[in-house]
Amino acid sequence: MNKRVLFAILGLLAVIAILAGVKFLQIKTMINQGKAFVPPAETVTTALVASDTWTTDLTAVGTLSAVQGVTVASELPGKVIRIAFESGTTVRKGDLLVRQDTSSEEAQLPGLLAQVKLARAELDRAARMVAEKIISQADYDRSVALHDQALSQLNTVRATIAKKTIRAPFAGRVGIRQVNLGQVLKEGDAIVTLQSLNPIHVDFSLPQQQLARLRTGQGMRLTCDALPGETFQGRISAITPLVDVDTRNVKLQATALNPGEKLRPGMFVSVAVGLSEQRPVRVIPATAVLYAPYSDSVFVVEQTKDRKGKQLRQQFVRLGEKRGDFVAVTAGLKGDETLVSTGVFKLRNGQGVVVDNRLAPRFSSAPRPENN
């Protein structure tokens, strides 16, 4: 009985040992296969590090304002009897906008004209009589005063009529009217906004360190997110003599051409003041950069050690100014490298790649998207 139990135990141990050996060999084979596994090469597009010469620009964010802009308002109280403009249209200097009721003032004109005519006749008669010493100088002076008083009253009524005939103070585009026919306006009530849009002012600030490089008449250009692909040219028209004590920035105002009146007061724009300085730069496509909080990097395409394929080397870089589809590299590249130009977020250091540039995008320093 003991021998049978012993043989059974020995047989069971032998089976377990055989199974463990087989499993060990399977696991070892899988490990070796994993070590020997090479992931398939990733297909990438590439671009060369390019050398270029860029004009140095000073950039800022600016706000547009009208060269001339005003809210036209009533100077005197009165009822609106005529509106001579349409909202959103352009008007010329002196065009009639609104006419208030002037019937009472116009009714006074004939009587005042008669008083002026009578005072003028009496003044002429007094002038002849004082020359012949028929009347005293005091009587003549009284006639002069009566004439001037009558003329003043006439001019006052005429000025009232002119103020109730509201005209455009300058050429420009009117906004949405804020009055209606028959409305009784009080002094200072708004009628409509009037803006002169071409040219247009842009107000912006630059650090005080750049003040020596700025001058009136210097060229600038501006772009706006609301008008993608369009650039507007202008020149610096004024530099404030004061520096902001809080920000240490100097405020500037430029005047830019605005054909078609596409730019409107109150819009935010990107301003670039062009300097006469030329500097060499190394530029790469902005899509070739893997942006990260700790440092930006690019993937350089190199030959493998066995010279049979290509692999990636992650290279950390320091970036400079961005212009269009390109960004300048200030440190990290020599200038003769080939970089992966798109899809860098899915790559890793040492990965094998296959270069296929048939679908590579075209990069431009002044891109104009067809669909935006």
Steps between C-alpha positions, in 0.01 A plus 500: 500500500778744585682424179189571293451837667865586452489412129184708458660799665815465290291473182303813588818693568643387167187621316515836679870535414433422134213754485711767673785440259272528200346824636843642575614431145184667362547811711869521411414474133244781531752721681760443231246575230403823682862609520551424135177677392557816296194726457417590140649823370277810515442688174587870540543818297820699536636852454850642505615764746511812282715810527325830437534871564219664694432865560477568870148591609364640823163338566212614717123478536317818405151647500345677204346845532353739248711789374186703557208360694214669679148446622290768331261650756246781517623833630154643565164346595249457218277260307646291217321579174743342251759220499721527191726194536477120503671293768839362396548722194785738420453875512705796388603796709208741531230250398170549681433237767202623703284810491315617811190716501605863439161645409494741795850629424422541130188695593717750688734562206285750301446722806868490593605574142268803504651618828851468357397687187342780704800521733733513198302787347497693827874440539569638152284803572674557834840474330410784261353711777794461735732595215305825465491537877122491508496230770743422772753217499299333776193477275712348224647245740149408608406431136808280458406303808139455386621371162746255658233378741251434217769321298594289802142389551475401134827302516385324818188368329701398193748314723211319671365391161850381399541300821164332446610409147748228597763417236794258480812669644725283279476227239457146629260213564200544727384234742147405603273800547372558851216741424160484331277746322293704742732427792567798726872519566654648809834674502776241460279212380695263271393483137753271326868404512728618221838335435769576244639153414761550227769553612468361853707535819651211697615556858759266654789492748861381487762460775706807584818311395384530138442876510834583337410281200166671436425816305205679348434388143640151558319227308278241666251235401204354678289186476170403656349163591171618353668544158728196457763526230474880463773746595456876534786748464551818697749732670560621854337840531560586866716392794392613844766696692413317824585147613240312703638479854318172569596299191804698377345493154481785253173557316497546125239581238522395137286586201416212265325488166161332517377430147145377496460611864549140616664609824269655757570704815523289815647190328813333639784458250855362493756772427849445357732801482767432239859592582779542245705225663560174309604188690574143390276233654451125487135424432296182520129427449302576815333158465839333546514607865379281784394761753532408867501692831855399589656555156414496132657237277523373142571159348813478285505227234831309500647180351493190721829354618485224242428761228201297386223735609409822672415576860408800714700698749309736726678835521405776744500851351448862598251687284486864394262707292222337302410621153229333293553123490860531621665550837859607563734273699753684715672196653512122463553453125807537278310581183556188286253261667194334347197518728163333516261774386158368607341263751779527758265438793484125421878443469764395753876510526681219310195399296553372146342702221437498127507835320216572258461863394234449236233648730725747679330840548642817352627750754497876446600806698179669384239223479163564345261220598251412229234400751490664837 
